[in-house]
Amino acid sequence: MKYVVVRCRLDEVLEEFELERRHITERTGLDRKRLSRYATNVEVMSLEVAVTIAEAIGVDPRQLYEWKTIPITETWREGP
């Protein structure tokens, strides 16, 4: 299976934990504007940033995204 990111769930995850973006800024030092770009899918966060944010919230980094799975046979038709 190939996993493809559908969208960022940052705001949803923050809401589940009753947190706001400012909390992540305070805990990680990440810029609020950058967090906004991630949350609105304008920019994709690096693995390092995803792990940093996930640790600050207390979740697995995969929970920060909605995922789609694609069987390998379809992947080969689509390309890399």
PDB file with SEQRES, HELIX, SHEET and CRYST1 records, atoms N, CA, C and O in Angstrom:
SEQRES   1 A   80  MET LYS TYR VAL VAL VAL ARG CYS ARG LEU ASP GLU VAL          
SEQRES   2 A   80  LEU GLU GLU PHE GLU LEU GLU ARG ARG HIS ILE THR GLU          
SEQRES   3 A   80  ARG THR GLY LEU ASP ARG LYS ARG LEU SER ARG TYR ALA          
SEQRES   4 A   80  THR ASN VAL GLU VAL MET SER LEU GLU VAL ALA VAL THR          
SEQRES   5 A   80  ILE ALA GLU ALA ILE GLY VAL ASP PRO ARG GLN LEU TYR          
SEQRES   6 A   80  GLU TRP LYS THR ILE PRO ILE THR GLU THR TRP ARG GLU          
SEQRES   7 A   80  GLY PRO                                                      
HELIX    1 AA1 LEU A   10  GLU A   16  1                                   7    
HELIX    2 AA2 ARG A   21  THR A   28  1                                   8    
HELIX    3 AA3 ARG A   32  ALA A   39  1                                   8    
HELIX    4 AA4 LEU A   47  ILE A   57  1                                  11    
HELIX    5 AA5 PRO A   61  LEU A   64  5                                   4    
HELIX    6 AA6 ILE A   72  GLU A   78  1                                   7    
SHEET    1 AA1 2 LYS A   2  CYS A   8  0                                        
SHEET    2 AA1 2 TYR A  65  ILE A  70 -1                                        
CRYST1    1.000    1.000    1.000  90.00  90.00  90.00 P 1           1          
ATOM      1  N   MET A   1       0.837  -1.186   0.000  1.00  0.00           N  
ATOM      2  CA  MET A   1       0.000   0.000   0.000  1.00  0.00           C  
ATOM      3  C   MET A   1       0.878   1.245   0.000  1.00  0.00           C  
ATOM      4  O   MET A   1       1.934   1.290   0.632  1.00  0.00           O  
ATOM      5  N   LYS A   2       0.421   2.222  -0.710  1.00  0.00           N  
ATOM      6  CA  LYS A   2       1.062   3.535  -0.693  1.00  0.00           C  
ATOM      7  C   LYS A   2       0.140   4.465   0.078  1.00  0.00           C  
ATOM      8  O   LYS A   2      -1.076   4.426  -0.105  1.00  0.00           O  
ATOM      9  N   TYR A   3       0.706   5.294   0.932  1.00  0.00           N  
ATOM     10  CA  TYR A   3      -0.064   6.245   1.712  1.00  0.00           C  
ATOM     11  C   TYR A   3       0.136   7.634   1.149  1.00  0.00           C  
ATOM     12  O   TYR A   3       1.263   8.060   0.900  1.00  0.00           O  
ATOM     13  N   VAL A   4      -0.976   8.343   0.947  1.00  0.00           N  
ATOM     14  CA  VAL A   4      -0.948   9.686   0.385  1.00  0.00           C  
ATOM     15  C   VAL A   4      -1.680  10.620   1.345  1.00  0.00           C  
ATOM     16  O   VAL A   4      -2.780  10.315   1.805  1.00  0.00           O  
ATOM     17  N   VAL A   5      -1.061  11.754   1.640  1.00  0.00           N  
ATOM     18  CA  VAL A   5      -1.696  12.747   2.505  1.00  0.00           C  
ATOM     19  C   VAL A   5      -2.851  13.390   1.755  1.00  0.00           C  
ATOM     20  O   VAL A   5      -2.687  13.862   0.630  1.00  0.00           O  
ATOM     21  N   VAL A   6      -4.015  13.404   2.381  1.00  0.00           N  
ATOM     22  CA  VAL A   6      -5.187  14.059   1.807  1.00  0.00           C  
ATOM     23  C   VAL A   6      -5.219  15.513   2.260  1.00  0.00           C  
ATOM     24  O   VAL A   6      -5.370  16.427   1.449  1.00  0.00           O  
ATOM     25  N   ARG A   7      -5.073  15.714   3.580  1.00  0.00           N  
ATOM     26  CA  ARG A   7      -5.088  17.070   4.130  1.00  0.00           C  
ATOM     27  C   ARG A   7      -4.556  17.060   5.555  1.00  0.00           C  
ATOM     28  O   ARG A   7      -4.503  16.021   6.214  1.00  0.00           O  
ATOM     29  N   CYS A   8      -4.167  18.234   6.008  1.00  0.00           N  
ATOM     30  CA  CYS A   8      -3.699  18.407   7.377  1.00  0.00           C  
ATOM     31  C   CYS A   8      -4.899  18.508   8.317  1.00  0.00           C  
ATOM     32  O   CYS A   8      -5.895  19.157   7.996  1.00  0.00           O  
ATOM     33  N   ARG A   9      -4.799  17.867   9.470  1.00  0.00           N  
ATOM     34  CA  ARG A   9      -5.861  17.882  10.485  1.00  0.00           C  
ATOM     35  C   ARG A   9      -5.433  18.657  11.733  1.00  0.00           C  
ATOM     36  O   ARG A   9      -6.003  18.463  12.807  1.00  0.00           O  
ATOM     37  N   LEU A  10      -4.445  19.523  11.602  1.00  0.00           N  
ATOM     38  CA  LEU A  10      -3.880  20.194  12.770  1.00  0.00           C  
ATOM     39  C   LEU A  10      -4.949  20.862  13.620  1.00  0.00           C  
ATOM     40  O   LEU A  10      -5.005  20.630  14.828  1.00  0.00           O  
ATOM     41  N   ASP A  11      -5.794  21.681  13.018  1.00  0.00           N  
ATOM     42  CA  ASP A  11      -6.810  22.383  13.811  1.00  0.00           C  
ATOM     43  C   ASP A  11      -7.784  21.422  14.485  1.00  0.00           C  
ATOM     44  O   ASP A  11      -8.210  21.665  15.614  1.00  0.00           O  
ATOM     45  N   GLU A  12      -8.140  20.338  13.805  1.00  0.00           N  
ATOM     46  CA  GLU A  12      -9.046  19.353  14.398  1.00  0.00           C  
ATOM     47  C   GLU A  12      -8.405  18.678  15.610  1.00  0.00           C  
ATOM     48  O   GLU A  12      -9.052  18.480  16.639  1.00  0.00           O  
ATOM     49  N   VAL A  13      -7.141  18.331  15.475  1.00  0.00           N  
ATOM     50  CA  VAL A  13      -6.431  17.678  16.579  1.00  0.00           C  
ATOM     51  C   VAL A  13      -6.300  18.655  17.754  1.00  0.00           C  
ATOM     52  O   VAL A  13      -6.495  18.271  18.907  1.00  0.00           O  
ATOM     53  N   LEU A  14      -5.973  19.900  17.462  1.00  0.00           N  
ATOM     54  CA  LEU A  14      -5.874  20.898  18.531  1.00  0.00           C  
ATOM     55  C   LEU A  14      -7.214  21.036  19.251  1.00  0.00           C  
ATOM     56  O   LEU A  14      -7.256  21.125  20.478  1.00  0.00           O  
ATOM     57  N   GLU A  15      -8.301  21.053  18.492  1.00  0.00           N  
ATOM     58  CA  GLU A  15      -9.632  21.179  19.088  1.00  0.00           C  
ATOM     59  C   GLU A  15      -9.944  19.984  19.995  1.00  0.00           C  
ATOM     60  O   GLU A  15     -10.518  20.147  21.071  1.00  0.00           O  
ATOM     61  N   GLU A  16      -9.557  18.779  19.546  1.00  0.00           N  
ATOM     62  CA  GLU A  16      -9.783  17.579  20.354  1.00  0.00           C  
ATOM     63  C   GLU A  16      -9.104  17.679  21.719  1.00  0.00           C  
ATOM     64  O   GLU A  16      -9.607  17.145  22.708  1.00  0.00           O  
ATOM     65  N   PHE A  17      -7.967  18.360  21.771  1.00  0.00           N  
ATOM     66  CA  PHE A  17      -7.206  18.499  23.006  1.00  0.00           C  
ATOM     67  C   PHE A  17      -7.420  19.855  23.671  1.00  0.00           C  
ATOM     68  O   PHE A  17      -6.712  20.228  24.607  1.00  0.00           O  
ATOM     69  N   GLU A  18      -8.423  20.590  23.159  1.00  0.00           N  
ATOM     70  CA  GLU A  18      -8.765  21.913  23.688  1.00  0.00           C  
ATOM     71  C   GLU A  18      -7.550  22.829  23.723  1.00  0.00           C  
ATOM     72  O   GLU A  18      -7.291  23.509  24.715  1.00  0.00           O  
ATOM     73  N   LEU A  19      -6.811  22.832  22.614  1.00  0.00           N  
ATOM     74  CA  LEU A  19      -5.634  23.683  22.460  1.00  0.00           C  
ATOM     75  C   LEU A  19      -5.846  24.631  21.290  1.00  0.00           C  
ATOM     76  O   LEU A  19      -6.741  24.440  20.467  1.00  0.00           O  
ATOM     77  N   GLU A  20      -5.009  25.651  21.235  1.00  0.00           N  
ATOM     78  CA  GLU A  20      -5.024  26.599  20.123  1.00  0.00           C  
ATOM     79  C   GLU A  20      -3.631  26.630  19.508  1.00  0.00           C  
ATOM     80  O   GLU A  20      -2.671  26.124  20.088  1.00  0.00           O  
ATOM     81  N   ARG A  21      -3.539  27.222  18.344  1.00  0.00           N  
ATOM     82  CA  ARG A  21      -2.237  27.316  17.672  1.00  0.00           C  
ATOM     83  C   ARG A  21      -1.207  28.026  18.541  1.00  0.00           C  
ATOM     84  O   ARG A  21      -0.024  27.688  18.501  1.00  0.00           O  
ATOM     85  N   ARG A  22      -1.643  29.000  19.320  1.00  0.00           N  
ATOM     86  CA  ARG A  22      -0.692  29.734  20.172  1.00  0.00           C  
ATOM     87  C   ARG A  22      -0.019  28.792  21.177  1.00  0.00           C  
ATOM     88  O   ARG A  22       1.135  29.001  21.549  1.00  0.00           O  
ATOM     89  N   HIS A  23      -0.733  27.770  21.609  1.00  0.00           N  
ATOM     90  CA  HIS A  23      -0.138  26.794  22.522  1.00  0.00           C  
ATOM     91  C   HIS A  23       1.027  26.066  21.854  1.00  0.00           C  
ATOM     92  O   HIS A  23       2.058  25.816  22.479  1.00  0.00           O  
ATOM     93  N   ILE A  24       0.851  25.733  20.586  1.00  0.00           N  
ATOM     94  CA  ILE A  24       1.919  25.050  19.854  1.00  0.00           C  
ATOM     95  C   ILE A  24       3.098  25.997  19.663  1.00  0.00           C  
ATOM     96  O   ILE A  24       4.254  25.592  19.784  1.00  0.00           O  
ATOM     97  N   THR A  25       2.803  27.247  19.368  1.00  0.00           N  
ATOM     98  CA  THR A  25       3.864  28.252  19.230  1.00  0.00           C  
ATOM     99  C   THR A  25       4.660  28.359  20.525  1.00  0.00           C  
ATOM    100  O   THR A  25       5.890  28.387  20.502  1.00  0.00           O  
ATOM    101  N   GLU A  26       3.963  28.420  21.645  1.00  0.00           N  
ATOM    102  CA  GLU A  26       4.628  28.534  22.947  1.00  0.00           C  
ATOM    103  C   GLU A  26       5.460  27.292  23.269  1.00  0.00           C  
ATOM    104  O   GLU A  26       6.549  27.404  23.832  1.00  0.00           O  
ATOM    105  N   ARG A  27       4.956  26.121  22.917  1.00  0.00           N  
ATOM    106  CA  ARG A  27       5.627  24.864  23.260  1.00  0.00           C  
ATOM    107  C   ARG A  27       6.781  24.506  22.320  1.00  0.00           C  
ATOM    108  O   ARG A  27       7.700  23.779  22.698  1.00  0.00           O  
ATOM    109  N   THR A  28       6.719  25.032  21.079  1.00  0.00           N  
ATOM    110  CA  THR A  28       7.712  24.613  20.084  1.00  0.00           C  
ATOM    111  C   THR A  28       8.559  25.746  19.524  1.00  0.00           C  
ATOM    112  O   THR A  28       9.643  25.511  18.989  1.00  0.00           O  
ATOM    113  N   GLY A  29       8.069  26.968  19.647  1.00  0.00           N  
ATOM    114  CA  GLY A  29       8.772  28.101  19.047  1.00  0.00           C  
ATOM    115  C   GLY A  29       8.466  28.276  17.567  1.00  0.00           C  
ATOM    116  O   GLY A  29       9.047  29.144  16.915  1.00  0.00           O  
ATOM    117  N   LEU A  30       7.566  27.466  17.031  1.00  0.00           N  
ATOM    118  CA  LEU A  30       7.188  27.600  15.621  1.00  0.00           C  
ATOM    119  C   LEU A  30       6.339  28.849  15.421  1.00  0.00           C  
ATOM    120  O   LEU A  30       5.564  29.231  16.298  1.00  0.00           O  
ATOM    121  N   ASP A  31       6.486  29.469  14.285  1.00  0.00           N  
ATOM    122  CA  ASP A  31       5.776  30.691  13.930  1.00  0.00           C  
ATOM    123  C   ASP A  31       4.280  30.415  13.714  1.00  0.00           C  
ATOM    124  O   ASP A  31       3.922  29.434  13.062  1.00  0.00           O  
ATOM    125  N   ARG A  32       3.412  31.269  14.254  1.00  0.00           N  
ATOM    126  CA  ARG A  32       1.959  31.081  14.109  1.00  0.00           C  
ATOM    127  C   ARG A  32       1.519  31.170  12.654  1.00  0.00           C  
ATOM    128  O   ARG A  32       0.597  30.466  12.241  1.00  0.00           O  
ATOM    129  N   LYS A  33       2.169  32.028  11.874  1.00  0.00           N  
ATOM    130  CA  LYS A  33       1.813  32.133  10.452  1.00  0.00           C  
ATOM    131  C   LYS A  33       2.131  30.832   9.724  1.00  0.00           C  
ATOM    132  O   LYS A  33       1.374  30.390   8.859  1.00  0.00           O  
ATOM    133  N   ARG A  34       3.239  30.236  10.077  1.00  0.00           N  
ATOM    134  CA  ARG A  34       3.600  28.955   9.459  1.00  0.00           C  
ATOM    135  C   ARG A  34       2.593  27.883   9.860  1.00  0.00           C  
ATOM    136  O   ARG A  34       2.183  27.080   9.022  1.00  0.00           O  
ATOM    137  N   LEU A  35       2.190  27.859  11.130  1.00  0.00           N  
ATOM    138  CA  LEU A  35       1.178  26.890  11.573  1.00  0.00           C  
ATOM    139  C   LEU A  35      -0.117  27.071  10.787  1.00  0.00           C  
ATOM    140  O   LEU A  35      -0.773  26.094  10.425  1.00  0.00           O  
ATOM    141  N   SER A  36      -0.474  28.307  10.531  1.00  0.00           N  
ATOM    142  CA  SER A  36      -1.677  28.602   9.755  1.00  0.00           C  
ATOM    143  C   SER A  36      -1.547  28.046   8.339  1.00  0.00           C  
ATOM    144  O   SER A  36      -2.508  27.504   7.792  1.00  0.00           O  
ATOM    145  N   ARG A  37      -0.368  28.179   7.751  1.00  0.00           N  
ATOM    146  CA  ARG A  37      -0.137  27.665   6.394  1.00  0.00           C  
ATOM    147  C   ARG A  37      -0.246  26.136   6.370  1.00  0.00           C  
ATOM    148  O   ARG A  37      -0.738  25.562   5.399  1.00  0.00           O  
ATOM    149  N   TYR A  38       0.211  25.490   7.429  1.00  0.00           N  
ATOM    150  CA  TYR A  38       0.079  24.030   7.513  1.00  0.00           C  
ATOM    151  C   TYR A  38      -1.393  23.648   7.658  1.00  0.00           C  
ATOM    152  O   TYR A  38      -1.893  22.780   6.943  1.00  0.00           O  
ATOM    153  N   ALA A  39      -2.079  24.308   8.592  1.00  0.00           N  
ATOM    154  CA  ALA A  39      -3.467  23.962   8.913  1.00  0.00           C  
ATOM    155  C   ALA A  39      -4.408  24.184   7.739  1.00  0.00           C  
ATOM    156  O   ALA A  39      -5.423  23.497   7.619  1.00  0.00           O  
ATOM    157  N   THR A  40      -4.082  25.135   6.872  1.00  0.00           N  
ATOM    158  CA  THR A  40      -4.943  25.424   5.723  1.00  0.00           C  
ATOM    159  C   THR A  40      -4.446  24.757   4.445  1.00  0.00           C  
ATOM    160  O   THR A  40      -4.943  25.041   3.355  1.00  0.00           O  
ATOM    161  N   ASN A  41      -3.473  23.875   4.583  1.00  0.00           N  
ATOM    162  CA  ASN A  41      -2.941  23.096   3.463  1.00  0.00           C  
ATOM    163  C   ASN A  41      -2.280  23.932   2.374  1.00  0.00           C  
ATOM    164  O   ASN A  41      -2.209  23.514   1.219  1.00  0.00           O  
ATOM    165  N   VAL A  42      -1.801  25.103   2.745  1.00  0.00           N  
ATOM    166  CA  VAL A  42      -1.046  25.937   1.816  1.00  0.00           C  
ATOM    167  C   VAL A  42       0.378  25.416   1.722  1.00  0.00           C  
ATOM    168  O   VAL A  42       1.016  25.490   0.672  1.00  0.00           O  
ATOM    169  N   GLU A  43       0.865  24.888   2.840  1.00  0.00           N  
ATOM    170  CA  GLU A  43       2.229  24.371   2.921  1.00  0.00           C  
ATOM    171  C   GLU A  43       2.187  23.027   3.649  1.00  0.00           C  
ATOM    172  O   GLU A  43       1.392  22.838   4.570  1.00  0.00           O  
ATOM    173  N   VAL A  44       3.040  22.104   3.235  1.00  0.00           N  
ATOM    174  CA  VAL A  44       3.123  20.791   3.890  1.00  0.00           C  
ATOM    175  C   VAL A  44       4.298  20.820   4.859  1.00  0.00           C  
ATOM    176  O   VAL A  44       5.415  21.179   4.489  1.00  0.00           O  
ATOM    177  N   MET A  45       4.031  20.437   6.103  1.00  0.00           N  
ATOM    178  CA  MET A  45       5.111  20.455   7.099  1.00  0.00           C  
ATOM    179  C   MET A  45       6.080  19.307   6.864  1.00  0.00           C  
ATOM    180  O   MET A  45       5.693  18.233   6.404  1.00  0.00           O  
ATOM    181  N   SER A  46       7.333  19.547   7.184  1.00  0.00           N  
ATOM    182  CA  SER A  46       8.351  18.505   7.085  1.00  0.00           C  
ATOM    183  C   SER A  46       8.086  17.449   8.149  1.00  0.00           C  
ATOM    184  O   SER A  46       7.317  17.672   9.084  1.00  0.00           O  
ATOM    185  N   LEU A  47       8.723  16.314   7.999  1.00  0.00           N  
ATOM    186  CA  LEU A  47       8.594  15.254   8.996  1.00  0.00           C  
ATOM    187  C   LEU A  47       9.064  15.757  10.363  1.00  0.00           C  
ATOM    188  O   LEU A  47       8.436  15.467  11.381  1.00  0.00           O  
ATOM    189  N   GLU A  48      10.161  16.506  10.386  1.00  0.00           N  
ATOM    190  CA  GLU A  48      10.702  17.029  11.644  1.00  0.00           C  
ATOM    191  C   GLU A  48       9.690  17.938  12.344  1.00  0.00           C  
ATOM    192  O   GLU A  48       9.517  17.856  13.559  1.00  0.00           O  
ATOM    193  N   VAL A  49       9.027  18.801  11.580  1.00  0.00           N  
ATOM    194  CA  VAL A  49       8.029  19.705  12.160  1.00  0.00           C  
ATOM    195  C   VAL A  49       6.819  18.915  12.639  1.00  0.00           C  
ATOM    196  O   VAL A  49       6.289  19.188  13.716  1.00  0.00           O  
ATOM    197  N   ALA A  50       6.378  17.938  11.851  1.00  0.00           N  
ATOM    198  CA  ALA A  50       5.225  17.122  12.246  1.00  0.00           C  
ATOM    199  C   ALA A  50       5.498  16.393  13.562  1.00  0.00           C  
ATOM    200  O   ALA A  50       4.631  16.342  14.434  1.00  0.00           O  
ATOM    201  N   VAL A  51       6.685  15.837  13.706  1.00  0.00           N  
ATOM    202  CA  VAL A  51       7.041  15.138  14.942  1.00  0.00           C  
ATOM    203  C   VAL A  51       7.109  16.133  16.103  1.00  0.00           C  
ATOM    204  O   VAL A  51       6.652  15.826  17.204  1.00  0.00           O  
ATOM    205  N   THR A  52       7.667  17.302  15.873  1.00  0.00           N  
ATOM    206  CA  THR A  52       7.764  18.328  16.914  1.00  0.00           C  
ATOM    207  C   THR A  52       6.375  18.745  17.399  1.00  0.00           C  
ATOM    208  O   THR A  52       6.129  18.833  18.601  1.00  0.00           O  
ATOM    209  N   ILE A  53       5.481  18.997  16.461  1.00  0.00           N  
ATOM    210  CA  ILE A  53       4.110  19.394  16.817  1.00  0.00           C  
ATOM    211  C   ILE A  53       3.393  18.244  17.516  1.00  0.00           C  
ATOM    212  O   ILE A  53       2.729  18.451  18.532  1.00  0.00           O  
ATOM    213  N   ALA A  54       3.523  17.051  16.985  1.00  0.00           N  
ATOM    214  CA  ALA A  54       2.861  15.890  17.588  1.00  0.00           C  
ATOM    215  C   ALA A  54       3.329  15.664  19.022  1.00  0.00           C  
ATOM    216  O   ALA A  54       2.520  15.372  19.903  1.00  0.00           O  
ATOM    217  N   GLU A  55       4.624  15.799  19.255  1.00  0.00           N  
ATOM    218  CA  GLU A  55       5.161  15.649  20.616  1.00  0.00           C  
ATOM    219  C   GLU A  55       4.591  16.721  21.548  1.00  0.00           C  
ATOM    220  O   GLU A  55       4.287  16.443  22.708  1.00  0.00           O  
ATOM    221  N   ALA A  56       4.450  17.933  21.040  1.00  0.00           N  
ATOM    222  CA  ALA A  56       3.918  19.029  21.858  1.00  0.00           C  
ATOM    223  C   ALA A  56       2.459  18.794  22.236  1.00  0.00           C  
ATOM    224  O   ALA A  56       2.006  19.214  23.301  1.00  0.00           O  
ATOM    225  N   ILE A  57       1.728  18.113  21.346  1.00  0.00           N  
ATOM    226  CA  ILE A  57       0.316  17.821  21.619  1.00  0.00           C  
ATOM    227  C   ILE A  57       0.165  16.517  22.395  1.00  0.00           C  
ATOM    228  O   ILE A  57      -0.730  16.379  23.229  1.00  0.00           O  
ATOM    229  N   GLY A  58       1.058  15.556  22.108  1.00  0.00           N  
ATOM    230  CA  GLY A  58       0.974  14.244  22.745  1.00  0.00           C  
ATOM    231  C   GLY A  58       0.272  13.219  21.883  1.00  0.00           C  
ATOM    232  O   GLY A  58      -0.439  12.351  22.389  1.00  0.00           O  
ATOM    233  N   VAL A  59       0.476  13.323  20.548  1.00  0.00           N  
ATOM    234  CA  VAL A  59      -0.146  12.386  19.614  1.00  0.00           C  
ATOM    235  C   VAL A  59       0.912  11.804  18.684  1.00  0.00           C  
ATOM    236  O   VAL A  59       2.053  12.267  18.654  1.00  0.00           O  
ATOM    237  N   ASP A  60       0.522  10.795  17.935  1.00  0.00           N  
ATOM    238  CA  ASP A  60       1.370  10.230  16.892  1.00  0.00           C  
ATOM    239  C   ASP A  60       1.344  11.212  15.705  1.00  0.00           C  
ATOM    240  O   ASP A  60       0.275  11.730  15.382  1.00  0.00           O  
ATOM    241  N   PRO A  61       2.458  11.478  15.063  1.00  0.00           N  
ATOM    242  CA  PRO A  61       2.485  12.421  13.935  1.00  0.00           C  
ATOM    243  C   PRO A  61       1.492  12.081  12.819  1.00  0.00           C  
ATOM    244  O   PRO A  61       1.015  12.978  12.125  1.00  0.00           O  
ATOM    245  N   ARG A  62       1.181  10.806  12.642  1.00  0.00           N  
ATOM    246  CA  ARG A  62       0.228  10.421  11.589  1.00  0.00           C  
ATOM    247  C   ARG A  62      -1.164  10.973  11.849  1.00  0.00           C  
ATOM    248  O   ARG A  62      -1.953  11.137  10.918  1.00  0.00           O  
ATOM    249  N   GLN A  63      -1.471  11.261  13.118  1.00  0.00           N  
ATOM    250  CA  GLN A  63      -2.784  11.801  13.453  1.00  0.00           C  
ATOM    251  C   GLN A  63      -2.959  13.244  12.964  1.00  0.00           C  
ATOM    252  O   GLN A  63      -4.079  13.754  12.940  1.00  0.00           O  
ATOM    253  N   LEU A  64      -1.890  13.888  12.586  1.00  0.00           N  
ATOM    254  CA  LEU A  64      -1.974  15.271  12.111  1.00  0.00           C  
ATOM    255  C   LEU A  64      -2.492  15.364  10.679  1.00  0.00           C  
ATOM    256  O   LEU A  64      -2.710  16.462  10.165  1.00  0.00           O  
ATOM    257  N   TYR A  65      -2.689  14.219  10.037  1.00  0.00           N  
ATOM    258  CA  TYR A  65      -3.121  14.197   8.642  1.00  0.00           C  
ATOM    259  C   TYR A  65      -4.271  13.236   8.419  1.00  0.00           C  
ATOM    260  O   TYR A  65      -4.455  12.274   9.165  1.00  0.00           O  
ATOM    261  N   GLU A  66      -5.041  13.513   7.381  1.00  0.00           N  
ATOM    262  CA  GLU A  66      -6.001  12.556   6.856  1.00  0.00           C  
ATOM    263  C   GLU A  66      -5.266  11.837   5.729  1.00  0.00           C  
ATOM    264  O   GLU A  66      -4.606  12.472   4.906  1.00  0.00           O  
ATOM    265  N   TRP A  67      -5.381  10.515   5.696  1.00  0.00           N  
ATOM    266  CA  TRP A  67      -4.620   9.702   4.752  1.00  0.00           C  
ATOM    267  C   TRP A  67      -5.525   8.946   3.794  1.00  0.00           C  
ATOM    268  O   TRP A  67      -6.668   8.622   4.116  1.00  0.00           O  
ATOM    269  N   LYS A  68      -4.991   8.674   2.614  1.00  0.00           N  
ATOM    270  CA  LYS A  68      -5.641   7.819   1.627  1.00  0.00           C  
ATOM    271  C   LYS A  68      -4.651   6.706   1.307  1.00  0.00           C  
ATOM    272  O   LYS A  68      -3.454   6.954   1.170  1.00  0.00           O  
ATOM    273  N   THR A  69      -5.148   5.494   1.190  1.00  0.00           N  
ATOM    274  CA  THR A  69      -4.275   4.378   0.812  1.00  0.00           C  
ATOM    275  C   THR A  69      -4.556   3.992  -0.627  1.00  0.00           C  
ATOM    276  O   THR A  69      -5.697   3.995  -1.087  1.00  0.00           O  
ATOM    277  N   ILE A  70      -3.481   3.662  -1.319  1.00  0.00           N  
ATOM    278  CA  ILE A  70      -3.581   3.256  -2.713  1.00  0.00           C  
ATOM    279  C   ILE A  70      -2.889   1.900  -2.848  1.00  0.00           C  
ATOM    280  O   ILE A  70      -1.729   1.755  -2.463  1.00  0.00           O  
ATOM    281  N   PRO A  71      -3.591   0.911  -3.391  1.00  0.00           N  
ATOM    282  CA  PRO A  71      -2.947  -0.389  -3.606  1.00  0.00           C  
ATOM    283  C   PRO A  71      -1.739  -0.232  -4.535  1.00  0.00           C  
ATOM    284  O   PRO A  71      -1.731   0.627  -5.417  1.00  0.00           O  
ATOM    285  N   ILE A  72      -0.754  -1.046  -4.333  1.00  0.00           N  
ATOM    286  CA  ILE A  72       0.477  -0.984  -5.127  1.00  0.00           C  
ATOM    287  C   ILE A  72       0.188  -1.076  -6.625  1.00  0.00           C  
ATOM    288  O   ILE A  72       0.840  -0.390  -7.412  1.00  0.00           O  
ATOM    289  N   THR A  73      -0.764  -1.901  -7.037  1.00  0.00           N  
ATOM    290  CA  THR A  73      -1.049  -2.043  -8.466  1.00  0.00           C  
ATOM    291  C   THR A  73      -1.475  -0.716  -9.077  1.00  0.00           C  
ATOM    292  O   THR A  73      -1.080  -0.401 -10.200  1.00  0.00           O  
ATOM    293  N   GLU A  74      -2.284   0.076  -8.351  1.00  0.00           N  
ATOM    294  CA  GLU A  74      -2.684   1.397  -8.847  1.00  0.00           C  
ATOM    295  C   GLU A  74      -1.503   2.355  -8.836  1.00  0.00           C  
ATOM    296  O   GLU A  74      -1.389   3.202  -9.723  1.00  0.00           O  
ATOM    297  N   THR A  75      -0.631   2.239  -7.858  1.00  0.00           N  
ATOM    298  CA  THR A  75       0.531   3.108  -7.753  1.00  0.00           C  
ATOM    299  C   THR A  75       1.393   2.964  -8.992  1.00  0.00           C  
ATOM    300  O   THR A  75       1.891   3.955  -9.525  1.00  0.00           O  
ATOM    301  N   TRP A  76       1.571   1.737  -9.451  1.00  0.00           N  
ATOM    302  CA  TRP A  76       2.426   1.511 -10.619  1.00  0.00           C  
ATOM    303  C   TRP A  76       1.843   2.176 -11.855  1.00  0.00           C  
ATOM    304  O   TRP A  76       2.587   2.666 -12.705  1.00  0.00           O  
ATOM    305  N   ARG A  77       0.531   2.199 -11.964  1.00  0.00           N  
ATOM    306  CA  ARG A  77      -0.095   2.851 -13.113  1.00  0.00           C  
ATOM    307  C   ARG A  77       0.040   4.354 -13.041  1.00  0.00           C  
ATOM    308  O   ARG A  77       0.172   5.019 -14.069  1.00  0.00           O  
ATOM    309  N   GLU A  78       0.006   4.905 -11.815  1.00  0.00           N  
ATOM    310  CA  GLU A  78       0.088   6.351 -11.621  1.00  0.00           C  
ATOM    311  C   GLU A  78       1.499   6.865 -11.752  1.00  0.00           C  
ATOM    312  O   GLU A  78       1.702   8.019 -12.129  1.00  0.00           O  
ATOM    313  N   GLY A  79       2.485   6.033 -11.449  1.00  0.00           N  
ATOM    314  CA  GLY A  79       3.868   6.476 -11.413  1.00  0.00           C  
ATOM    315  C   GLY A  79       4.283   6.668  -9.973  1.00  0.00           C  
ATOM    316  O   GLY A  79       3.512   6.372  -9.060  1.00  0.00           O  
ATOM    317  N   PRO A  80       5.504   7.166  -9.753  1.00  0.00           N  
ATOM    318  CA  PRO A  80       6.026   7.298  -8.383  1.00  0.00           C  
ATOM    319  C   PRO A  80       5.274   8.298  -7.543  1.00  0.00           C  
ATOM    320  O   PRO A  80       5.611   8.502  -6.377  1.00  0.00           O  
TER     321      PRO A  80                                                      
END                                                                             
